[in-house]
């Protein structure tokens, strides 16, 4: 049974940290939005830190995250952005305080490392959704789903069906994140059991052949065979070689799960897209893929 952190209330203190790539600009838009929700915002030292491409060196980023994990007055931790770097510092962080004082952790992309690690080792729900760096370009719909999820309002979705969908109904724990990151965690202490899960995947900037390779890696490791369902989000800024691969990202994924019987949904509004709607990882959900509509409840 997963642990749901206490929902946010007006007046709560929340933190913004940067566990991966450094920020190109101040987080004024994010601070203003969170303040408009009635929250007090605390900025970590990594918001302005600079070490090569990272928001401070590994020790600095780990120390900053540790500070807010251990601070019981902080009710949620927003990762300011993804990029690359969370995996370099995660083993320096002691998450044990979250066992007695769970709190929401919010982010996507490279923050998949934290989602997977916390779910596997602590059984605490986390929130896959818009990050502070994305707020200026985010849709109002996606930001509202983030607010609702944090404040404990019901978050459910009903979207049009995609031609490649496979119909069916499934119930299970929702998990996943960035496809490349999920594969990179294989065999580590942050990896998790895929069996019976409803898996969400998304990615950005990959070559088509590498999406094929990543999916084959999961398949050959037995990760795709026993899923309860599969939700495919945004696969954006995808690249091809001079000699075309011959399939787009959705077609690659469909071909590799064709032999299974669980429901599959394509083009779900989450990932590296403006309408990156919030998903609560670690929570049991119901996925209904019908001929005309997809429901995630």
N, C-alpha and C positions, 0 to 999 in steps of 0.2 A: 504494500500500500504506500503510495507516494505521499510526501509531506507538502502541503500547500503553505507557503509563507503567509504571514498576516497581510491582508490587503492594505494598500496605502490609504491614508486618510489625510484630509486637509490639515496643514500644520506640520506634517511629517518632514523629517530631514532625509534628503537623498543625496547621493554622491555621484560625481562623474569622474571616471578614471580612464586612462589610456594604456591598456595592457599590450598593445602591439605597435603599430606604425604611428609616427608622430603626426601632430595636427598641423594643417597648413594655415589655419586661421582660428581666432577666438571662438568660443562656444556661446556667443551672445544670444543667438536665436534659440538655442536649446534652453539656456537659462531662463529666458523670457517666457518660453512656452511652459516650462515646469512651474515657474512662479505663477503663471496664470491659472494653473491647476491648484494653486494654494499650497505649494510645496516650498520648503527651504532648501536651497541648493548649495552643496559644498563641493568645491573643485579640488581634485587631487593635484599633487605636485607634477604629475606626468602630463597634465594639460598643457604645460608650457615647456616641458623637458625636451631635450634634443640630443640624441646620440646616434650619429649616422642616420639611418632611415627610421630608427626607433624613437619612441617617446621616453627617452632615458635608457640607460643600460638595463640589463636583465634584473640586477639587484634592485635598482630604483623602481622598476615597474612592479616587481614582486612586493616590495615594501609598501608601495602605494596601495595596491589591492589589499594587502594584509591589514593595513590600517583600518580600512572600512569594513572588511570581514569581521574584525574584532570589535568594532564600535557598535554597541547595541542601540545607540541613538540613531544610527543610519538604517532606514527601513528598505532601501533599494539601492543597488549599484548599477549605474549605466556605464557600459563601455562606450567611450566616445566615438570609436571607429574600429574597423578591422584592419585589413592589410596583411601583415605577417608579423609574428613575434610572440603570440600568447604561449605557444608550445615551448618556447625557450625559457619561460619563467614559471610555468605552472607548478613544477615540482619544488619550487622554493616557497610556495604558499601553503600554509597550514589552514585547511578549511574546517577544522574540527569545531570551531566556535559556532558554525552554522547548525550543528546538531541540536544545540540547546536554544539557539536564537536564529532561526532561519529568516532569510530575507530574499527579496527578488533580485535576480541578476538579469540584465537586459542587454541584448545585442544579437548580431548575426554574423555571417561570413567567418572570419578568423575566430570569432567568439564561440564558434561551434566547439572548440577545445574545452571551454569552460562548461558549456551545456552538457557535453558528454561526460566530462569528469565528475561534475556535481551529481548528475543523474546516477551514474554507475556507483559512485563511492558513498553518496549520502542519501540518495533517493528523494531529493528535493526538487520540486518543480522550478523551471526557469522559463524566461520569456524571450522567444525569438521574435524580434521586431525592430522597428526603426531605431537608429542610433543618433546621438546628437549631431554628428557631422552631416547626416542625411536630411535633417529636419527642414532646411530651406527649400529642398526640392521634393519633399514628401507630399503625398496627397493628404487632404484633410481627412479622408476616410481612413487611411492607414493610421494616422495619428490618433484618431478617435478610438480605433480598435485597441491601440496601445493604452490609452487612458482608461478605457473600460476594463481591460484585463487587469491593470494595476489596482484599480479601485474596487474590483470585485463584481462588476456588472457582467452579465452573460455575454459571451463572445461566441457567435456561431456564424456560419457562412452558407450562402446558397449562390452558386455560380453556374453559368451556362456550361453545357457539356462540350467536350472537345472531341473531334472525330476519331482520335486514336484511343479514347478512353475504353476501359473494359468494365462493364457493368458488374455490380454486386454490392453486398453490404458487409461491413466489417466493424468490429469493435476491438479496441486495444489501446495500449499506451502509445501516445504520439511522441516521436523522437526523430532525431536526424540533424539536418543542417546542410552545410556546404559539402558537396560530394568529395572534392579533393581533400578537405580536412578530415572527413570521416575515414577515408582510405588511409591517410597518413597516421591515424591513431590506432590502426590495426595492431593487435598484439600488445598494446601498452596498457598501463593501469587506468587510462582514460577511456579505453574501449568498452563497449557494452554489448549485451546479448540482444541480437536482432529478432530472435524467435518470438512470434506472436505480436510483434510491434506493428504499428502503422508508421511507416518510414516516410519522412519528408526529405527531399533532396533539391538542391539548387546549385547553380555555379555561374561564374562570370569569367570572361576573358580566356577561356580554354580553347585549345584546338579540338576539332571534332575527333581526331584519332585518339586524343588523350581522354576524352569523355568515354569513348569506347573502351579504352584500356582500364580506366577507373571502374567502370561498370563490370568488366570481366573480372577484375580483382575481387570485387564484392561477390560476384557469382561463384567464382572458383573457391572462395573461402566459405561458401555455404550460407552467406548472409542474406541472399535474396529468396531462397527456396521456401523458407518457413515464415515469411512475413504474413501479417494479417491483411495488409493493404499497402499501397504505394501512392504517395502524393508527389507529383513532380511540379515544382515551382518554376521560377524564372531561370532560363538558361540564356544569358544575355551577353552581348559582345563576343559571340562565338566566332572563332577563326577557322579557316580552312587552308590547306596547302595548295601549291600550284596545281598538283594533280588532285582533283576533288575527291573527297572521301566517299561521296555517293549517298549519304544519308544525313539528315539534320539531327540535332540532338535528341529530339523527341522520338524520331524513328529508331535511333540507336538504342534508346532505353526500351522502347516497346519490343524490339526484336529480342532483347536479352531477357525479358520477363514473359514472353509469349507462352512459354510452356507451363507457366503457373496458372492458378485459377483465381487468385485474390483480385479484388477490385483495384483498378489503376486510374488515377485522375491526372490529366495533364493541364498545364497552364494555370495552376493555382496562383492567386495573387500574393506571392511572397517570394523574397529573395532580393537580388540586386535590381529592383524595380521601384518606381516612384510609389506605387500602390502596394508597398510591402506590409501586408496586414499581419497583425500579431497572432502568434501561435504559442500556446502554453505546452512546453515540452515536459514530459514526465506525467502527464495527465491522461486518464482514460477518456477516449473520444469515440464517436460513432461516425463512420464514413459510409455514406450512401451514394453510390455512383449509378445514376439512372440514365436513360436514353437521352433525356433533354436537359437534365439538371444534376448538379453535384451538391450534396449537403454534407457539411462537416459540423457536427453537433457535440 
